[in-house]
């Protein structure tokens, strides 16, 4: 689940100028660790209710897993 948290925040920070005024969750702080304040269900909710961003978030997740190797 943490890989999703990191990927969501990577996506948010990549699109910060557009998203910052729309966020109503811990991500509004701009802290790369903000999603760690959310329960797992909230992370899943963010992924499933934003289908237009899902592919980009998943791409970020795969990029980060390659970096961890």
Residue pairs with C-beta under 8 A, 6 or more apart in sequence:
1 40
1 43
2 36
3 61
3 64
3 65
4 35
4 43
4 44
4 47
4 57
4 61
5 35
5 36
5 38
5 43
6 32
6 35
6 60
6 61
6 64
7 57
7 58
7 60
7 61
7 64
8 27
8 35
8 43
8 46
8 47
8 57
9 27
9 31
9 32
9 33
9 34
9 35
10 32
10 60
10 63
10 64
11 53
11 56
11 57
11 60
12 19
12 23
12 27
13 30
13 32
14 60
16 30
19 27
20 28
20 30
25 34
25 38
25 42
25 46
26 34
26 35
26 37
26 38
27 34
27 35
28 34
35 43
35 46
38 46
47 54
47 57
48 54
50 57
